[in-house]
Amino acid sequence: IMAGRFVSSQNLMHMMRLCRLSAVFFLLTVFMLVTNISIACIGFGDEQIMPPPPTPTIRNDSTLANGNALKVQAPRSKDEIKIPSDNEAISISKSVSWHFPEYGTKEFERECGWLSARSSSSNHNYNSCTLFAKLYAKGNEGVSDWSSRVVETHQLAVQGNCHLLVDYGVSGVDLRQVFQVAGSENWTVPNNYDCDREPTCFQASGKYHIHKQLAEMTNATETEILTAPLYRMIYRRNPFKDTIRRGRKPAGQELREKWHDFLLETGFACSFTSLFKLAPTASLYEPTLFTDILPKLHQEKCLVICLYIRTGRTDTLAKDEEKNTQNTDKNFTLYEDTANPTLSCTQRLEQEYLSNNTKYTKTVWLIITDAPHLKDYISSKYTTPSRTVLTTASRGIHSRPARTPSMNDVAEALIDWYLIGESVFVVSMGSVSYGETGALRTARP
């Protein structure tokens, strides 16, 4: 009509129906977006592990990649920080009674028996295949995606009896400054190693049919090399329907049938714990990690709750970098409206746990967030004589490869993510996977 053309009543009726359908589609889209950002707040009994169905290079990095300043304290030089010895770091990082079993213990062997053949010998005889786990150089996902890729690749490597190599995927980022090899499996990448030039090396993650290629290389049948669970999306759907299908059964269920002692709920923790432990040099990026944070998180008779609050600030900063837009923390509010649902949920869970479990005599809240201002706000408002509020020095900068993050950026993100698992349970924003994979690292509810 607006174009000056005649429209019949039949065509007009058709156009009206299309408009109504468009309106319905729009409302459904809004509903899905709203429900996706709801808070995941679930309480579980103590007997349950998960919810059901090298010398470091120090860089004073207090700026974003586009040169804009952040009013935060950058990591200090190694001369200013006492780096613990390996034995001291191991002692401080030692698990408490409610924690996931340490690698090398009998408890770990019972929980992760499907790994026993691979981890029993330092001179393990691998097949002529190497699987390489890392992020894509221009990818927009960070630490959570990296951890999921590592675990998926590890579970494929176990099936194919292949050597595993792990990198972050960003030039200048050395994982060994935060993590060290936990046991017999040396995942560190040799200097100048190029997987693309090695005929028996595959970058496994993200390649849907890598299990078929692996089967051919190891002379195994396709049913012997099964897809690994897509752990980053584990909470999005029913646990045994969340993974990529291959025309048969969900990957988690297939692995359970192959390894009878494999559990989807603990598979992530088994893989990651067998590969990584904190390196003493992690204290260069979180100075109080071994002197204050871990000792307080590992107190017996202490209800440790991790609150992961993602405000969107880190994503805003990353977008501003792309546009070369000037932006500093003074442009951000406290994000109280974003944090309050998580805080209220945590208070309810804390009260429920303390009323039903007399073994807890005190509480620690660990605040992991991308908004530094929130840390001071929560600490000042929610600290009580019986509740300690712990925060980290993280600046909340995105670790995705596309923005070429610095070693400091990635180290802070890795340490925050690691600490999420050092809790009795986690209260996480339901719309992002960082808190979820952090909880999966030690099979926390």
Solvent accessible surface area in square Angstrom, and as a share of the most:
residue,aa,sasa,rsa
1,I,132,0.67
2,M,201,0.90
3,A,85,0.66
4,G,69,0.66
5,R,185,0.67
6,F,187,0.78
7,V,38,0.22
8,S,38,0.25
9,S,89,0.57
10,Q,143,0.64
11,N,82,0.42
12,L,73,0.36
13,M,102,0.45
14,H,92,0.41
15,M,94,0.42
16,M,91,0.41
17,R,110,0.40
18,L,89,0.44
19,C,87,0.52
20,R,131,0.48
21,L,118,0.58
22,S,68,0.44
23,A,54,0.42
24,V,81,0.47
25,F,145,0.60
26,F,130,0.54
27,L,119,0.59
28,L,101,0.50
29,T,53,0.31
30,V,59,0.34
31,F,129,0.54
32,M,129,0.58
33,L,114,0.56
34,V,88,0.50
35,T,64,0.37
36,N,77,0.39
37,I,106,0.54
38,S,64,0.41
39,I,44,0.22
40,A,45,0.35
41,C,42,0.25
42,I,87,0.44
43,G,31,0.30
44,F,27,0.11
45,G,45,0.43
46,D,62,0.32
47,E,165,0.74
48,Q,85,0.38
49,I,58,0.29
50,M,19,0.08
51,P,9,0.06
52,P,69,0.43
53,P,120,0.75
54,P,112,0.71
55,T,98,0.57
56,P,15,0.10
57,T,100,0.58
58,I,48,0.24
59,R,125,0.46
60,N,127,0.65
61,D,5,0.02
62,S,39,0.25
63,T,59,0.34
64,L,6,0.03
65,A,70,0.55
66,N,37,0.19
67,G,53,0.51
68,N,14,0.07
69,A,53,0.41
70,L,6,0.03
71,K,153,0.65
72,V,39,0.22
73,Q,133,0.59
74,A,20,0.15
75,P,8,0.05
76,R,87,0.32
77,S,43,0.28
78,K,88,0.37
79,D,132,0.68
80,E,110,0.49
81,I,15,0.08
82,K,152,0.64
83,I,56,0.29
84,P,12,0.08
85,S,58,0.37
86,D,78,0.40
87,N,121,0.62
88,E,77,0.35
89,A,2,0.01
90,I,76,0.39
91,S,76,0.49
92,I,52,0.26
93,S,29,0.19
94,K,120,0.51
95,S,32,0.21
96,V,20,0.12
97,S,95,0.61
98,W,44,0.15
99,H,25,0.11
100,F,7,0.03
101,P,27,0.17
102,E,54,0.24
103,Y,53,0.20
104,G,57,0.55
105,T,44,0.25
106,K,150,0.63
107,E,88,0.40
108,F,6,0.02
109,E,102,0.46
110,R,168,0.61
111,E,46,0.20
112,C,2,0.01
113,G,18,0.17
114,W,19,0.07
115,L,3,0.02
116,S,59,0.38
117,A,81,0.63
118,R,13,0.05
119,S,33,0.21
120,S,93,0.60
121,S,45,0.29
122,S,91,0.58
123,N,136,0.70
124,H,49,0.22
125,N,129,0.66
126,Y,58,0.22
127,N,63,0.33
128,S,92,0.59
129,C,4,0.02
130,T,21,0.12
131,L,0,0.00
132,F,8,0.03
133,A,0,0.00
134,K,60,0.25
135,L,3,0.02
136,Y,93,0.35
137,A,69,0.54
138,K,169,0.71
139,G,20,0.20
140,N,87,0.44
141,E,74,0.33
142,G,7,0.07
143,V,3,0.02
144,S,9,0.06
145,D,19,0.10
146,W,0,0.00
147,S,0,0.00
148,S,1,0.01
149,R,33,0.12
150,V,0,0.00
151,V,0,0.00
152,E,22,0.10
153,T,0,0.00
154,H,0,0.00
155,Q,0,0.00
156,L,11,0.05
157,A,0,0.00
158,V,23,0.13
159,Q,23,0.10
160,G,2,0.02
161,N,42,0.22
162,C,0,0.00
163,H,52,0.23
164,L,0,0.00
165,L,5,0.02
166,V,3,0.02
167,D,42,0.22
168,Y,0,0.00
169,G,17,0.16
170,V,14,0.08
171,S,110,0.71
172,G,69,0.67
173,V,11,0.06
174,D,33,0.17
175,L,6,0.03
176,R,103,0.37
177,Q,12,0.05
178,V,0,0.00
179,F,0,0.00
180,Q,39,0.17
181,V,41,0.24
182,A,19,0.15
183,G,30,0.29
184,S,40,0.26
185,E,13,0.06
186,N,82,0.42
187,W,2,0.01
188,T,33,0.19
189,V,43,0.24
190,P,74,0.46
191,N,135,0.69
192,N,156,0.80
193,Y,60,0.23
194,D,57,0.29
195,C,12,0.07
196,D,133,0.69
197,R,200,0.73
198,E,74,0.33
199,P,118,0.74
200,T,54,0.31
201,C,12,0.07
202,F,35,0.15
203,Q,26,0.12
204,A,2,0.01
205,S,5,0.03
206,G,51,0.49
207,K,95,0.40
208,Y,131,0.50
209,H,101,0.45
210,I,6,0.03
211,H,0,0.00
212,K,76,0.32
213,Q,76,0.34
214,L,0,0.00
215,A,4,0.03
216,E,137,0.61
217,M,60,0.27
218,T,25,0.15
219,N,144,0.74
220,A,26,0.20
221,T,80,0.47
222,E,71,0.32
223,T,90,0.53
224,E,86,0.38
225,I,2,0.01
226,L,11,0.06
227,T,12,0.07
228,A,15,0.12
229,P,0,0.00
230,L,53,0.26
231,Y,1,0.00
232,R,44,0.16
233,M,55,0.25
234,I,9,0.04
235,Y,76,0.29
236,R,79,0.29
237,R,144,0.53
238,N,69,0.36
239,P,18,0.12
240,F,65,0.27
241,K,122,0.52
242,D,4,0.02
243,T,11,0.06
244,I,58,0.29
245,R,127,0.46
246,R,42,0.15
247,G,80,0.77
248,R,97,0.35
249,K,85,0.36
250,P,13,0.08
251,A,1,0.00
252,G,1,0.01
253,Q,69,0.31
254,E,11,0.05
255,L,0,0.00
256,R,99,0.36
257,E,83,0.37
258,K,70,0.30
259,W,35,0.12
260,H,149,0.66
261,D,67,0.35
262,F,0,0.00
263,L,63,0.31
264,L,5,0.03
265,E,53,0.24
266,T,3,0.02
267,G,0,0.00
268,F,0,0.00
269,A,0,0.00
270,C,0,0.00
271,S,0,0.00
272,F,2,0.01
273,T,25,0.14
274,S,6,0.04
275,L,0,0.00
276,F,9,0.04
277,K,67,0.28
278,L,6,0.03
279,A,4,0.03
280,P,14,0.09
281,T,23,0.13
282,A,0,0.00
283,S,2,0.01
284,L,0,0.00
285,Y,4,0.01
286,E,8,0.04
287,P,28,0.18
288,T,59,0.34
289,L,0,0.00
290,F,5,0.02
291,T,101,0.59
292,D,45,0.24
293,I,2,0.01
294,L,1,0.00
295,P,56,0.35
296,K,72,0.31
297,L,0,0.00
298,H,21,0.09
299,Q,52,0.23
300,E,93,0.42
301,K,128,0.54
302,C,0,0.00
303,L,0,0.00
304,V,0,0.00
305,I,0,0.00
306,C,0,0.00
307,L,0,0.00
308,Y,6,0.02
309,I,0,0.00
310,R,45,0.16
311,T,22,0.13
312,G,26,0.25
313,R,0,0.00
314,T,8,0.05
315,D,44,0.23
316,T,55,0.32
317,L,3,0.02
318,A,2,0.01
319,K,117,0.50
320,D,16,0.08
321,E,18,0.08
322,E,119,0.53
323,K,151,0.64
324,N,109,0.56
325,T,57,0.33
326,Q,123,0.54
327,N,22,0.11
328,T,13,0.08
329,D,7,0.04
330,K,157,0.67
331,N,92,0.47
332,F,28,0.12
333,T,100,0.58
334,L,67,0.33
335,Y,42,0.16
336,E,65,0.29
337,D,126,0.65
338,T,41,0.24
339,A,0,0.00
340,N,54,0.28
341,P,67,0.42
342,T,0,0.00
343,L,0,0.00
344,S,49,0.31
345,C,2,0.01
346,T,0,0.00
347,Q,73,0.32
348,R,147,0.54
349,L,12,0.06
350,E,15,0.07
351,Q,134,0.60
352,E,85,0.38
353,Y,12,0.05
354,L,71,0.35
355,S,83,0.54
356,N,110,0.56
357,N,33,0.17
358,T,132,0.76
359,K,102,0.43
360,Y,18,0.07
361,T,93,0.54
362,K,81,0.34
363,T,4,0.03
364,V,2,0.01
365,W,0,0.00
366,L,0,0.00
367,I,0,0.00
368,I,2,0.01
369,T,5,0.03
370,D,9,0.04
371,A,0,0.00
372,P,26,0.16
373,H,63,0.28
374,L,0,0.00
375,K,13,0.05
376,D,109,0.56
377,Y,29,0.11
378,I,0,0.00
379,S,35,0.23
380,S,94,0.60
381,K,121,0.51
382,Y,21,0.08
383,T,73,0.42
384,T,54,0.31
385,P,152,0.95
386,S,74,0.48
387,R,26,0.10
388,T,54,0.31
389,V,16,0.09
390,L,10,0.05
391,T,46,0.27
392,T,9,0.05
393,A,54,0.42
394,S,9,0.06
395,R,1,0.00
396,G,10,0.09
397,I,14,0.07
398,H,24,0.11
399,S,6,0.04
400,R,26,0.09
401,P,5,0.03
402,A,40,0.31
403,R,22,0.08
404,T,94,0.55
405,P,3,0.02
406,S,7,0.05
407,M,13,0.06
408,N,1,0.00
409,D,6,0.03
410,V,0,0.00
411,A,0,0.00
412,E,10,0.05
413,A,14,0.11
414,L,0,0.00
415,I,1,0.01
416,D,7,0.04
417,W,0,0.00
418,Y,20,0.08
419,L,0,0.00
420,I,0,0.00
421,G,0,0.00
422,E,4,0.02
423,S,0,0.00
424,V,10,0.06
425,F,1,0.01
426,V,15,0.08
427,V,0,0.00
428,S,9,0.06
429,M,16,0.07
430,G,16,0.15
431,S,32,0.21
432,V,34,0.19
433,S,8,0.05
434,Y,29,0.11
435,G,0,0.00
436,E,15,0.07
437,T,0,0.00
438,G,0,0.00
439,A,5,0.04
440,L,1,0.00
441,R,13,0.05
442,T,2,0.01
443,A,0,0.00
444,R,18,0.06
445,P,16,0.10
